[in-house]
């Protein structure tokens, strides 16, 4: 019952946005609403973190957990993706030189802006602990709206599920990345003494840092939400730095390390190093992982 009550409303909001066309939800309004709502929720998450007792020790715990999980979900999936690339005969790209400084700079600027909202919320929460009553309930309702907008954006991208799931390379990359990431999460969680379901939840963001931390915090665990936020933020930045080098080995490595961002944020860089033929693979892999994030996190947190 706990799983249904946790996952049901969130999944319903996502599918409602994906299946039901709302005239007022234009692509421009959805994109703007997503951006503004994400920053608002991140600020509220920061507030809930700042209002915690023993703040410094809990932030230190989140940072330590993020480092352990980051190492596990980087090394093991890359090894598995190299093997899957050999099995599916994924070609390497002859990359002479790719200037990804602008992409990395953009990622760092975006990360700094995101962190500023979280840190601002932490400061307010630390100074004014009782300023916002029922903040967790407010975040939950905002989560429903956020997932509705995410569903709208996925539909507006004209992605057809059947076509995406028929892309053999994309499905292979997504399945390999998801399965081995979850396995790595269980191993890392056992090393630091974290419950198995929380270990699975914290690694189920697949690089989507602006959603994973929000979901976990909104489901009642701000410390673990902070871990997920730091983990996925680091994953996205590292992906941008490693894509050109990994592309020389095989496409499963470069697309897989991008996680959910392969369909949007890292797509331009992947297109540069592999060529236009990689785009359908990136969209298929990124979409599958993006769709799983708001499904797996509530599922595991509700167990």
N, C-alpha and C positions, 0 to 999 in steps of 0.2 A: 504493500500500500504506500509505503514511503517513496519507493521508486516511482510509482505512478503519479503521486501527488507532486513530486519534484519535476519529473521529466515531462509529464503530460501537458501542463500549461505552456511550458517553454517551447516544446515541439509544436504544439498547436499554433502558437504565435508565428513561428518560423514558416510552417506550412501554409498558414492563412495568407501570409505575405507573398509566398511563392505561387500559390494556386489562384488567389482571388485578385483580380485587377481592380485597384482603387483609383478612380479618375484623378483625384487630387494628388496622388502619390506619383508625381512625375519624376524622371531620373534626376533632374536638378534638385528638386525638393528632398528626394530620398538621400542623395549624396550629402547635401548640406545638413539635413536632419541627423544623419548618422554621425557626421563629424562633431556637431555641437552636442549631441546626446552622449557620445563617447566621452568627450571631455568633462561633461557634467557628472557622469557616473564615476569617472576616474577621480574627480574631485571629492565626491561623496565617499568613495572607497578610501581615499587618503584620510578623510575625516574620521571614518570608523577605525582606521589603523591608529591615528593620532590619539583617539580617545581610549585606547587600550591601556590597561595597567602594565607596568614594567615594559614600556615601549622599546627601549634600547635593546633589551635582551631578545625580544620577539623579532625585531628587525634583523638582528644578528643571526637568529635561527633561520629566518627566511633566506638570507644571503648564503649561509652555509649550505642549506638544502638545495638552493638553485645551482651552486657550483657542482655539487655531487651529481645531481640529475643531468646537468649540462654535459658533463664528461661522458656519462653513460649513453645519453641519447644522441651524442655526436659520433662516438667511436663505433658502437655496435651497428647502428643503421648504415653507416658508410661502408662497413665491411659487407653487410648483407646486400646493399645496393650494388656494390662492385660485382658480387656473385650473380645477382639477377641480371646485370648488364651483360655478363658473359653468356648466361643462359639464353637471353632474348636477343643476343647479337646486336646490342645497342652500340652504334658507331661513336667513335671519338671525333672531336672537332679539331681541325688544324688551325688553332688560334695563334695568329702571329702576334697581335698586340691588341688588347682591349683596355681602353681607359674607363675604368669604372669608378673613378674618383668622384664624379658628380653624383652617381647613384649612392655611394657610401656617404657622401656629404649630406645628401638629401635624407638618408636614413638617420644620420646622427642628429640633424636638425629636427626631424620629426620626433625622434626619441627624446630630445631635450625638451621639446614642447610638451610631450606627454608626461614626462617626469615632473615638469614644473607644476602641472595640474595636480598630480598626486602629492607632491611635496607641499604645495599650497594647502591642500586639504588636510595633510598631516599636521601642519602648523596650526590651522584653525581648530582641528580636533583636540590638539594638545592644550591649546589655550582656553578653549570654550567647549568642554566635554559635553555639556547638556544643552548646547545651543540649538541643535537639530534633533527634535524628538522622533523616535521610531525611524531612524535612518535606514535600518535594514529593510523595513517594509517598503519604504520609498524606493530603495534600490531595486527591490524585487519587481515592483510595478514598472519601473523604467526599463528593466531587463526585458519584460514582455514587449514593450514598444520597440526596443532595440532589435530584438530578434524578428519582429514583424518587418522592420525596415531592411534587415539583412535578407530576409526572404524576398522582399520586393526587388532588391538589387540583384539577387541571383536570377530572378525571372527576367528582369530587364536586360540582362546580359545575353538573352536569347539562347541560353544553354539548354539543350535537349538531353534529358537524362539518358534516354536509350542510346543516343549517338555517343555520349561521353563514355558510357559503360561498355561500348563496343570497341573502344580504342585500346587495343591490347597492351601497348607499351605504357600508356597512362595508367591503366588499371593495375598493371604489374608493379609499377613504381609506387602507386598509392598503397596497395596491399602490403608490399614489402616494408615500406616506411612505417605504416600504421602498426603492423604486427610486431616488428622488431623494436619500435619505439616503446610500445606497451611492455614488451618483455624487458627492455632495458630499464624502464620505470620500476618494474617489480624488483629487479636486482638491486637498483640504487636505493629503493625504499627499504628493502630488507637490511641494507648496510647501515642505514641511519635510524632504523627502528620505527619507520612510519607505517601506518596501517596500509594494507594492500590496496584497498579501494581508493584511498587518498593518493597513493603512489601512482595509480593508473590515471586518476583525474588530473593530477598536476602536469603530466606529460602529454595530455590529450589536446593541448592547444595547437600543436604542430606549427608553431611559429606565429600564430595569430594572437599577439600579445595584447592587443586592444580589446579582445573578447575573453580570453581565457582567465585573466586575473579578475575581470568584472564578474564572470559567471561564478567562479569559486567563492569570491568574497560575498556576492549576493546570496549564495547558498549557505552562508553562515560561518565561513572560515577565512577571515581577513589575512591571517599570517600565511596560510597556504596560498591564498590569492596573490599575495605579494611574491611568494616563491615562483608561482606560475608566470606572473608578469615579468620578473627579472629573467627567468629561464627563456621565455619566448622572445623577449627583446634581444637577448644575447644571440639567440639562434638566427634571427633575421639579419643582424649585422654581420655575423660570421659567414652566413650564406653569401651575402654580397661580396665579401672579400675572397671566398674560396671558389665561387662559380667558374671564373676563367681557368683556374688550374684544374679543377675537377672535370671540366668539359674536355680536356685533352685525353682523359682516360675513357670515360663513357658517359652518355647522357643520363643514365639512371642516377649516377652520383650527383650531377649538377642540378637536375630537376628534383630529385628526392630530398636533398638537403634544404631546398627552398620551402618544402612543406606546403602549407596552405597558400603561401604567397606566390607560388608558381603561376597562379592564374591572374595575378594582378601586379603586385609591387616588383617582384623580381623578373616578371615576364619580359620586359624590354631588354634586360641584360642577357637573359637566356636566348632570346631571339638573335642578339648580336653574335654570341659565341657559337651558336649551333646553326643559325639560318632559319628561314621561315618555316621549314618543315617540322620544326620542334614545337611550334605554337599549339597545334591540336593536342599533343602529348602533355604539354604544360597545363593547358586548360582542363583536360580530363583529370589529371593527377591532382591539381590544385583544387578543383571543384569538389572531388570526392572527399578530400581531407577537410575542406572548409565546411562541407555539409555535415561531416561527422563531429566537428568540434562542439556545436550546441546540442548534440545528441549524447555523445560519450561522457562529457563532463557532468551533466546532471544525472546521468545514469549511474556513474561510479560514485558520485557524491551521495546519492540516495540509497546506496547499499549499506 
